[in-house]
Amino acid sequence: MSLLSIVFICLAGFFGAVVDAIVGGGGLITMPALLAVGFPIHLALGTNKFAAVMGTFSSSYHYYKSGNVNFKLLKYLLPFSAIGSALGVLSVLALSPDFLRVLIIFLVLIIGTYTFIKKDLGMVDRFDGITKKKIRKGTFLAFPLGFYDGFFGPGTGAFIIFGLVSIFGFDFKKASANAKLMNLTSNLMAFLLFLTHGKIMFEVAIPMAICMAIGGKVGSQLAIKKGATFIKPVFIVVSFALVIKMIFDLI
């Protein structure tokens, strides 16, 4: 691996982590960067997960310090994120994630369009407590998205944010904060399993992780400072950018 390639991956990691900390979807920047320099798909997934753990840990820490994380809710959801992620990694090691691409394009397009049309969605925090019904809906959100994060990953944060806004009534800032802890859990589980299967290139993953930790800090501080009025437009722009990027990849 040349020095130029590592610098390219580190820059992609930084910008990917900034975007991911705000609205999710950083994997659509980091994964193509790894594949572009010649990484096989499974090695790219594992290396990306190691670096992503550092990026999501950094942003999660700053969201936690801001007081926007609801651990009373997350204690019910995080185990399902972890279990789903573990099953996703075990599945992707036996399969190719390519068949998911078309489905994800349609889902992200629907979410982005719906968020754009619903002008008041996620602009005000309407969280009014935890009920058994909401917990059930939350676990149905956490498990499949944990699986997707372990299996493929790019766009997971955006799906989680949208789900938390829709189910629990969070504004985009609080949804982003809680989504980061869910994303951190699934990333960490995926990293551990990719590690045990020898699918991480540490000479690239370590400098990439450092850059993603810095990017995670920058992105989370932007989101905390500027709030939902900043996050929602970024969410919409990133959603449509992800759709365009994934269609381009298919073509």
Backbone bond lengths (Angstrom), bond angles and torsions (degrees), N, CA, C in turn:
res aa  C-N    CA-C-N  psi(-1)  N-CA   C-N-CA  omega(-1)  CA-C   N-CA-C  phi
1 M - - - 1.460 - - 1.526 109.24 -
2 S 1.338 117.04 121.63 1.463 120.92 -177.52 1.517 110.99 -75.52
3 L 1.335 115.82 159.04 1.456 121.52 178.12 1.525 110.55 -61.11
4 L 1.344 117.01 -39.24 1.465 120.97 -179.88 1.538 110.85 -61.62
5 S 1.339 116.27 -40.80 1.463 120.57 179.03 1.524 111.00 -64.28
6 I 1.339 116.59 -40.43 1.465 120.70 -179.90 1.531 110.31 -66.49
7 V 1.342 116.93 -40.89 1.469 120.70 177.40 1.529 109.96 -61.83
8 F 1.327 116.58 -43.02 1.471 121.96 178.48 1.528 110.69 -59.41
9 I 1.331 116.78 -45.49 1.464 121.59 -179.60 1.533 110.67 -66.03
10 C 1.330 116.87 -39.06 1.463 120.49 179.64 1.528 111.84 -65.41
11 L 1.319 117.03 -40.55 1.463 120.37 176.80 1.519 110.89 -63.99
12 A 1.337 115.92 -42.70 1.466 120.47 176.82 1.529 110.10 -61.95
13 G 1.340 116.28 -39.10 1.456 120.80 178.65 1.517 112.16 -63.12
14 F 1.326 116.96 -43.20 1.470 120.88 179.86 1.522 110.80 -61.90
15 F 1.336 116.85 -53.71 1.468 120.09 -177.60 1.532 111.58 -66.91
16 G 1.331 116.16 -35.34 1.459 119.62 176.42 1.516 111.40 -62.60
17 A 1.331 117.12 -41.23 1.462 121.40 -179.46 1.522 111.94 -69.45
18 V 1.336 117.48 -35.11 1.469 120.63 175.87 1.524 109.91 -60.71
19 V 1.329 116.02 -50.82 1.467 121.07 179.53 1.522 110.64 -62.34
20 D 1.333 116.20 -43.64 1.464 120.82 -176.41 1.522 111.26 -64.11
21 A 1.317 117.76 -37.88 1.460 121.30 179.88 1.524 112.06 -65.63
22 I 1.329 116.22 -29.31 1.465 120.18 -177.27 1.529 111.34 -85.83
23 V 1.336 116.34 -51.83 1.474 119.02 -173.74 1.527 114.01 -136.88
24 G 1.314 118.27 2.89 1.464 119.59 -174.98 1.517 110.87 82.22
25 G 1.331 115.88 174.20 1.462 120.32 178.16 1.509 114.75 92.26
26 G 1.336 117.72 7.83 1.461 119.64 -179.28 1.512 113.82 -63.93
27 G 1.325 116.65 -24.97 1.462 120.59 178.85 1.512 113.74 -63.24
28 L 1.350 116.71 -22.74 1.463 120.11 176.66 1.517 111.67 -74.24
29 I 1.331 117.23 -8.41 1.464 122.04 173.35 1.531 109.86 -100.97
30 T 1.331 116.98 -45.01 1.464 120.61 -173.20 1.526 113.12 -76.94
31 M 1.340 117.29 -40.89 1.467 119.21 -178.85 1.528 112.42 -62.93
32 P 1.345 120.05 -48.46 1.467 119.13 176.96 1.520 113.13 -59.41
33 A 1.349 117.14 -32.73 1.465 120.06 178.65 1.523 110.75 -64.23
34 L 1.325 116.76 -43.45 1.469 120.82 178.79 1.532 110.98 -66.13
35 L 1.319 116.10 -42.41 1.474 119.56 -179.99 1.530 110.90 -67.41
36 A 1.342 116.27 -32.91 1.463 120.33 -177.28 1.519 112.59 -65.89
37 V 1.349 117.90 -28.47 1.468 120.42 -179.76 1.531 111.59 -94.34
38 G 1.331 116.25 8.78 1.458 119.28 170.85 1.512 117.39 103.96
39 F 1.326 118.34 10.87 1.460 120.08 178.15 1.530 110.77 -68.88
40 P 1.337 118.81 133.72 1.469 120.42 168.14 1.526 109.28 -63.48
41 I 1.336 118.17 154.09 1.457 122.36 -171.15 1.524 112.89 -56.45
42 H 1.345 118.36 -46.40 1.465 119.82 -176.40 1.533 111.66 -69.82
43 L 1.321 117.32 -36.47 1.464 120.64 177.12 1.527 110.04 -68.74
44 A 1.327 117.08 -37.05 1.463 120.95 176.56 1.525 110.59 -64.30
45 L 1.315 117.51 -43.16 1.464 121.45 179.30 1.530 111.15 -61.66
46 G 1.329 116.60 -45.31 1.455 120.53 -178.83 1.515 112.75 -67.35
47 T 1.334 116.62 -45.19 1.461 121.16 179.20 1.527 110.53 -63.05
48 N 1.335 115.92 -41.79 1.459 120.90 178.78 1.530 111.28 -62.72
49 K 1.340 117.09 -38.99 1.464 120.43 -179.22 1.522 111.53 -65.76
50 F 1.329 116.58 -40.54 1.468 119.15 177.97 1.524 110.13 -59.34
51 A 1.333 116.41 -48.83 1.460 120.33 -178.97 1.527 111.07 -66.94
52 A 1.337 116.33 -37.95 1.466 120.49 -178.67 1.519 111.76 -64.76
53 V 1.332 117.27 -32.28 1.468 120.11 177.02 1.528 109.94 -58.26
54 M 1.331 117.24 -43.00 1.462 120.76 -179.51 1.523 110.81 -67.41
55 G 1.343 116.67 -41.36 1.460 120.05 179.06 1.520 112.00 -64.28
56 T 1.343 117.01 -45.71 1.462 120.22 -178.57 1.530 111.18 -72.09
57 F 1.341 117.40 -32.24 1.465 119.24 176.25 1.528 110.66 -63.86
58 S 1.330 115.36 -43.41 1.467 120.30 179.69 1.522 111.19 -61.14
59 S 1.335 116.89 -50.15 1.465 119.82 -178.86 1.525 111.09 -67.98
60 S 1.355 117.26 -36.95 1.470 120.60 178.41 1.518 110.84 -61.72
61 Y 1.317 116.70 -41.09 1.471 121.16 -179.54 1.522 110.95 -61.41
62 H 1.328 116.36 -43.91 1.462 119.50 -177.98 1.525 111.07 -72.30
63 Y 1.333 117.85 -35.21 1.462 119.86 174.03 1.535 110.11 -64.55
64 Y 1.338 116.71 -40.08 1.464 120.80 178.42 1.526 111.00 -61.02
65 K 1.325 116.37 -44.87 1.458 120.51 179.60 1.524 112.11 -63.45
66 S 1.331 116.98 -27.12 1.469 120.56 -178.86 1.527 112.65 -77.32
67 G 1.343 117.33 -11.62 1.458 120.79 179.06 1.509 114.86 83.17
68 N 1.338 117.58 17.17 1.466 121.30 -176.92 1.527 113.82 -99.63
69 V 1.336 117.56 5.51 1.465 121.61 -177.96 1.532 109.72 -98.03
70 N 1.317 117.15 131.07 1.464 122.71 -178.14 1.530 109.26 -106.08
71 F 1.335 117.36 92.49 1.459 120.87 -177.38 1.529 112.20 -72.28
72 K 1.325 117.78 -23.51 1.463 119.57 176.22 1.520 111.14 -62.19
73 L 1.325 116.13 -33.49 1.467 120.98 176.29 1.518 110.78 -82.66
74 L 1.332 116.96 -45.34 1.463 120.93 -172.13 1.524 113.07 -65.01
75 K 1.333 117.93 -25.95 1.467 118.93 179.06 1.522 112.16 -61.41
76 Y 1.343 116.88 -23.29 1.463 121.14 177.03 1.531 111.69 -86.22
77 L 1.330 117.09 -30.10 1.465 121.14 -171.28 1.529 113.76 -93.34
78 L 1.333 117.39 -35.30 1.465 120.00 -173.32 1.527 113.83 -60.59
79 P 1.335 120.38 -40.04 1.474 118.70 177.94 1.523 112.90 -59.19
80 F 1.330 117.09 -35.31 1.469 120.05 179.80 1.529 111.20 -73.09
81 S 1.340 116.77 -32.21 1.469 120.02 173.97 1.523 110.10 -63.10
82 A 1.335 116.37 -42.76 1.465 121.32 -178.11 1.523 111.56 -67.15
83 I 1.328 117.21 -46.29 1.472 121.11 -178.95 1.525 110.35 -64.36
84 G 1.339 116.04 -44.46 1.464 119.73 178.66 1.512 111.93 -60.59
85 S 1.341 116.78 -42.68 1.461 121.24 179.97 1.526 111.46 -62.42
86 A 1.332 116.83 -42.89 1.467 120.75 -179.76 1.525 110.56 -60.61
87 L 1.321 116.81 -44.43 1.468 120.19 178.80 1.524 111.14 -66.79
88 G 1.346 116.74 -34.32 1.459 120.40 178.47 1.521 112.19 -65.03
89 V 1.338 116.88 -43.39 1.468 120.62 179.22 1.526 110.52 -64.33
90 L 1.315 116.64 -45.96 1.470 120.01 -179.94 1.521 111.00 -61.02
91 S 1.330 116.29 -33.57 1.466 120.18 178.47 1.522 111.65 -72.15
92 V 1.351 117.07 -44.14 1.459 119.65 -175.66 1.526 111.77 -69.45
93 L 1.338 116.81 -26.98 1.461 119.05 177.48 1.522 111.75 -67.77
94 A 1.330 116.07 -19.01 1.463 120.61 178.30 1.526 112.53 -104.21
95 L 1.339 116.76 -13.87 1.461 120.80 -174.13 1.522 109.93 -131.32
96 S 1.328 115.84 177.68 1.460 122.21 173.33 1.525 108.71 -106.33
97 P 1.346 117.91 138.98 1.463 119.68 -179.92 1.522 114.30 -80.49
98 D 1.328 118.28 1.77 1.466 120.78 -172.60 1.521 113.46 -59.23
99 F 1.342 117.35 -35.17 1.459 119.53 -174.80 1.534 111.74 -67.54
100 L 1.342 117.11 -17.20 1.469 120.43 179.98 1.528 112.33 -77.38
101 R 1.305 117.90 -19.26 1.458 120.78 -169.66 1.525 112.91 -59.21
102 V 1.329 117.49 -45.71 1.464 120.79 -177.88 1.527 110.56 -63.82
103 L 1.336 117.00 -43.92 1.460 120.96 179.10 1.522 110.92 -60.14
104 I 1.328 117.15 -43.95 1.462 121.16 -178.02 1.523 111.01 -65.13
105 I 1.329 117.58 -37.10 1.463 120.65 177.78 1.525 110.63 -57.11
106 F 1.326 116.46 -47.99 1.464 120.42 -178.52 1.528 111.51 -65.99
107 L 1.332 117.23 -40.53 1.456 120.41 -178.42 1.535 111.63 -66.08
108 V 1.331 116.48 -44.85 1.467 120.22 179.52 1.522 110.39 -65.22
109 L 1.337 117.50 -38.69 1.466 121.60 178.34 1.525 110.80 -62.05
110 I 1.334 116.82 -43.54 1.467 121.19 179.09 1.525 110.60 -63.64
111 I 1.337 116.53 -45.84 1.464 120.69 -178.92 1.530 111.11 -62.96
112 G 1.331 116.83 -46.30 1.458 120.71 -179.85 1.521 112.04 -61.93
113 T 1.336 116.75 -43.05 1.466 121.43 179.75 1.522 111.14 -65.08
114 Y 1.334 116.71 -44.87 1.458 121.36 -179.64 1.526 111.00 -63.09
115 T 1.331 116.99 -41.63 1.468 121.23 179.43 1.518 110.62 -65.11
116 F 1.325 117.01 -37.21 1.464 121.25 178.87 1.524 111.25 -67.67
117 I 1.326 116.72 -42.00 1.474 121.29 -177.85 1.528 111.60 -69.81
118 K 1.341 116.36 -42.79 1.470 121.16 -179.06 1.531 109.06 -81.24
119 K 1.319 115.64 90.86 1.467 121.38 -172.20 1.526 113.02 -61.39
120 D 1.345 117.11 -31.47 1.459 119.36 -176.35 1.523 113.20 -93.74
121 L 1.340 118.20 -1.59 1.460 121.45 -176.62 1.524 111.33 -63.87
122 G 1.325 115.91 121.34 1.453 120.78 175.57 1.512 116.09 74.01
123 M 1.325 117.36 10.08 1.461 119.42 -179.04 1.531 112.17 -88.97
124 V 1.331 116.03 -24.27 1.464 121.14 179.71 1.525 107.99 -126.92
125 D 1.331 116.74 139.60 1.460 120.46 178.22 1.526 109.62 -76.47
126 R 1.336 116.44 111.30 1.468 122.04 -179.09 1.530 111.48 -110.55
127 F 1.300 116.92 19.50 1.464 120.75 178.40 1.527 109.58 -63.79
128 D 1.347 116.69 123.77 1.463 120.52 -176.16 1.526 112.60 -125.06
129 G 1.321 116.53 28.21 1.455 120.09 175.96 1.521 112.78 113.56
130 I 1.322 115.00 174.67 1.470 122.59 -177.15 1.520 109.08 -108.78
131 T 1.321 116.57 126.32 1.461 122.13 175.76 1.528 108.93 -120.21
132 K 1.333 116.53 163.17 1.462 120.35 179.20 1.527 110.93 -61.13
133 K 1.324 116.35 -37.60 1.464 120.28 179.46 1.530 110.83 -63.45
134 K 1.325 116.51 -43.15 1.464 120.28 -179.81 1.527 110.82 -68.55
135 I 1.330 117.08 -36.69 1.464 119.96 177.56 1.520 110.54 -63.11
136 R 1.337 116.66 -42.33 1.470 119.84 177.45 1.521 110.82 -60.01
137 K 1.338 116.42 -45.67 1.462 119.80 178.10 1.535 110.64 -62.75
138 G 1.333 115.26 -38.02 1.456 119.26 -179.94 1.512 112.98 -65.32
139 T 1.336 117.24 -38.49 1.469 119.81 178.08 1.522 110.85 -69.52
140 F 1.342 117.19 -33.49 1.463 120.27 175.55 1.525 111.18 -69.19
141 L 1.328 116.16 -21.45 1.463 120.82 172.98 1.522 110.30 -80.79
142 A 1.336 116.69 -46.64 1.466 121.79 -172.06 1.518 112.79 -66.95
143 F 1.331 117.58 -43.10 1.468 119.70 -174.15 1.531 112.99 -66.11
144 P 1.347 119.95 -55.19 1.473 118.07 -179.03 1.515 114.10 -64.83
145 L 1.352 117.35 -32.89 1.461 118.89 178.62 1.518 111.27 -75.14
146 G 1.348 116.48 -30.10 1.459 119.05 171.00 1.522 110.43 -63.57
147 F 1.340 115.91 -43.00 1.467 121.09 177.39 1.528 110.44 -60.14
148 Y 1.336 116.38 -47.13 1.457 120.45 -179.42 1.521 111.18 -61.76
149 D 1.345 116.55 -39.68 1.461 119.88 -179.25 1.523 111.13 -64.39
150 G 1.331 116.92 -38.98 1.454 120.01 176.96 1.514 112.49 -72.28
151 F 1.332 116.26 -33.73 1.465 121.22 -174.95 1.527 112.10 -79.05
152 F 1.346 116.30 -41.70 1.461 119.96 -175.47 1.526 110.22 -140.54
153 G 1.325 118.61 -63.73 1.458 121.94 167.49 1.511 119.21 110.00
154 P 1.347 119.91 -53.46 1.461 119.70 -172.96 1.528 113.12 -55.19
155 G 1.327 116.18 127.92 1.456 121.42 179.73 1.519 114.39 95.29
156 T 1.348 117.16 -4.73 1.467 120.21 -177.55 1.524 111.77 -56.87
157 G 1.321 117.32 -46.99 1.461 121.00 -177.53 1.520 112.41 -58.52
158 A 1.340 116.77 -40.10 1.466 120.28 179.66 1.524 110.78 -64.13
159 F 1.343 116.88 -41.53 1.461 120.36 178.09 1.525 111.31 -63.14
160 I 1.342 116.71 -42.85 1.462 120.34 -179.06 1.525 110.56 -64.58
161 I 1.329 117.01 -45.22 1.461 120.93 179.57 1.520 110.61 -57.71
162 F 1.331 116.40 -48.20 1.465 120.64 -179.74 1.532 110.29 -60.65
163 G 1.330 117.04 -41.53 1.457 121.11 179.73 1.521 112.08 -64.06
164 L 1.329 117.57 -42.44 1.463 121.13 -179.33 1.531 111.76 -68.22
165 V 1.330 116.21 -36.46 1.470 119.85 175.40 1.523 110.29 -64.59
166 S 1.337 116.69 -44.60 1.470 121.79 -175.09 1.521 112.50 -71.97
167 I 1.335 117.15 -42.15 1.469 120.89 -173.98 1.524 112.28 -82.95
168 F 1.333 116.49 -45.35 1.463 119.90 -170.59 1.531 114.24 -105.08
169 G 1.329 116.78 -7.23 1.458 119.50 177.47 1.511 115.25 78.19
170 F 1.340 117.82 15.39 1.464 120.33 176.66 1.524 110.36 -63.88
171 D 1.321 116.58 153.06 1.453 118.62 165.52 1.534 107.63 -79.05
172 F 1.316 117.05 174.75 1.465 119.73 -173.71 1.520 112.65 -65.59
173 K 1.334 117.58 -31.47 1.469 119.30 -179.98 1.525 110.89 -67.03
174 K 1.330 117.67 -48.78 1.459 120.35 -179.82 1.530 111.46 -69.76
175 A 1.333 116.37 -34.26 1.463 119.16 176.20 1.521 110.79 -63.82
176 S 1.339 117.34 -41.64 1.461 121.38 178.61 1.524 110.75 -63.18
177 A 1.344 116.48 -40.46 1.456 120.86 -179.22 1.522 111.54 -63.06
178 N 1.326 117.10 -48.53 1.469 120.63 -178.75 1.528 111.91 -72.45
179 A 1.330 116.07 -32.47 1.467 120.01 176.56 1.526 111.01 -62.29
180 K 1.331 116.84 -35.33 1.466 119.60 -179.18 1.516 111.63 -63.78
181 L 1.334 117.54 -38.84 1.469 119.89 178.90 1.527 110.74 -68.00
182 M 1.329 117.20 -37.54 1.469 120.56 176.44 1.524 110.26 -66.55
183 N 1.329 115.71 -42.07 1.460 121.35 179.33 1.524 111.43 -66.12
184 L 1.342 116.42 -38.74 1.459 120.98 177.08 1.528 110.85 -61.74
185 T 1.325 116.69 -41.78 1.461 121.23 -179.47 1.523 111.41 -62.80
186 S 1.341 116.46 -47.37 1.468 119.11 -179.24 1.526 111.14 -69.97
187 N 1.341 117.63 -35.60 1.465 120.66 176.62 1.523 111.77 -63.41
188 L 1.334 115.85 -43.35 1.457 120.58 -178.38 1.526 111.54 -64.73
189 M 1.317 116.72 -43.56 1.467 120.32 177.74 1.530 110.78 -62.90
190 A 1.337 116.14 -43.84 1.463 120.02 179.28 1.521 111.13 -63.01
191 F 1.336 116.61 -43.37 1.468 121.00 178.70 1.525 111.12 -57.57
192 L 1.321 117.33 -45.93 1.469 120.95 -178.16 1.518 111.64 -61.30
193 L 1.322 116.76 -39.81 1.467 119.65 -179.30 1.528 111.60 -74.02
194 F 1.332 117.43 -40.49 1.466 119.56 175.55 1.537 110.02 -62.80
195 L 1.338 116.41 -35.73 1.463 120.73 178.61 1.527 111.02 -62.75
196 T 1.326 117.24 -45.75 1.463 120.75 -178.76 1.524 112.10 -65.82
197 H 1.347 116.92 -22.37 1.471 120.79 178.45 1.534 112.14 -98.34
198 G 1.342 117.44 7.93 1.459 120.88 175.11 1.509 114.85 67.43
199 K 1.339 117.74 36.11 1.461 121.88 -175.25 1.529 113.06 -108.31
200 I 1.340 117.52 31.65 1.466 121.41 179.79 1.521 109.45 -128.93
201 M 1.349 116.80 128.49 1.459 121.60 175.00 1.526 107.56 -97.95
202 F 1.335 116.82 97.92 1.455 121.29 -169.58 1.523 113.41 -67.55
203 E 1.332 118.47 -29.24 1.454 119.23 -179.08 1.528 111.87 -65.19
204 V 1.328 116.56 -21.52 1.463 121.86 173.91 1.524 110.29 -98.65
205 A 1.330 116.30 -40.90 1.465 121.28 -174.59 1.523 112.84 -62.77
206 I 1.342 118.17 -36.66 1.474 120.31 -175.91 1.537 111.85 -68.48
207 P 1.347 120.01 -52.38 1.477 117.70 177.30 1.529 112.58 -64.40
208 M 1.322 116.51 -33.80 1.468 120.27 176.31 1.527 110.28 -63.14
209 A 1.343 116.55 -41.34 1.463 121.56 -179.71 1.529 111.33 -63.44
210 I 1.336 117.20 -40.05 1.465 120.81 179.31 1.530 110.06 -61.89
211 C 1.332 115.58 -44.20 1.470 119.95 179.65 1.531 111.16 -66.46
212 M 1.340 116.88 -35.59 1.461 119.41 179.60 1.530 111.20 -72.85
213 A 1.324 117.67 -31.00 1.467 120.16 175.52 1.529 110.36 -64.05
214 I 1.337 116.00 -41.52 1.473 120.17 177.56 1.524 109.91 -65.98
215 G 1.333 116.21 -44.46 1.460 120.61 178.88 1.519 112.38 -62.17
216 G 1.344 116.83 -38.73 1.456 120.63 177.81 1.516 112.25 -62.21
217 K 1.334 116.13 -38.86 1.464 120.75 177.79 1.524 110.46 -65.91
218 V 1.314 117.20 -45.91 1.469 120.97 -178.90 1.529 110.46 -62.23
219 G 1.336 116.78 -46.96 1.458 120.62 -177.31 1.513 113.16 -65.43
220 S 1.330 117.22 -43.56 1.470 119.85 -178.93 1.526 111.32 -66.93
221 Q 1.328 116.85 -38.38 1.467 118.86 179.16 1.521 111.60 -67.10
222 L 1.331 117.15 -35.64 1.467 120.49 174.35 1.520 110.75 -62.00
223 A 1.348 116.13 -46.69 1.461 120.87 -177.84 1.530 111.45 -64.91
224 I 1.333 117.12 -42.25 1.469 121.28 -179.03 1.525 110.30 -65.43
225 K 1.324 116.12 -42.32 1.463 120.68 -176.29 1.524 111.93 -70.58
226 K 1.329 117.70 -40.90 1.467 120.97 -171.77 1.524 113.27 -95.76
227 G 1.351 118.26 -22.25 1.452 120.93 172.36 1.522 115.33 75.57
228 A 1.348 114.93 -164.51 1.468 122.12 -172.38 1.521 112.85 -63.41
229 T 1.334 117.52 -33.20 1.468 119.69 -178.52 1.523 111.84 -65.73
230 F 1.321 117.19 -23.43 1.466 122.11 175.26 1.524 110.70 -90.07
231 I 1.332 117.26 -41.72 1.464 121.44 -172.89 1.527 112.25 -68.90
232 K 1.345 117.15 -41.88 1.464 118.82 -175.51 1.533 112.80 -60.93
233 P 1.346 120.52 -49.21 1.469 118.96 177.44 1.525 113.05 -60.35
234 V 1.353 116.14 -37.85 1.464 119.63 177.38 1.525 109.99 -64.09
235 F 1.331 116.47 -40.90 1.464 121.82 178.14 1.526 110.66 -57.94
236 I 1.332 116.92 -45.94 1.469 121.10 -179.05 1.527 110.86 -65.57
237 V 1.339 116.59 -45.92 1.471 120.59 -179.76 1.522 110.77 -61.88
238 V 1.331 116.59 -45.97 1.464 120.43 -179.28 1.526 110.98 -64.77
239 S 1.338 117.75 -39.36 1.461 121.02 179.22 1.530 110.88 -58.09
240 F 1.333 116.79 -48.81 1.463 119.70 -179.64 1.530 111.68 -70.71
241 A 1.330 116.81 -32.65 1.472 120.03 175.92 1.530 110.25 -64.68
242 L 1.338 116.74 -38.84 1.466 120.57 177.81 1.513 110.78 -62.87
243 V 1.341 116.52 -42.53 1.465 120.80 179.25 1.531 110.11 -60.49
244 I 1.327 116.07 -48.31 1.479 120.54 -178.91 1.528 110.37 -61.70
245 K 1.356 115.43 -43.83 1.469 119.77 -179.74 1.516 111.65 -62.02
246 M 1.327 117.74 -43.69 1.460 120.55 -177.05 1.527 111.61 -71.13
247 I 1.341 116.95 -34.89 1.473 119.47 175.28 1.529 109.75 -65.20
248 F 1.323 115.92 -42.01 1.479 120.72 178.14 1.526 110.41 -60.13
249 D 1.338 117.07 -42.08 1.466 121.09 178.91 1.525 111.76 -62.22
250 L 1.341 116.33 -39.63 1.459 120.36 179.52 1.524 111.94 -66.26
251 I 1.346 114.93 -39.85 1.472 119.98 -179.66 1.529 110.09 -68.59
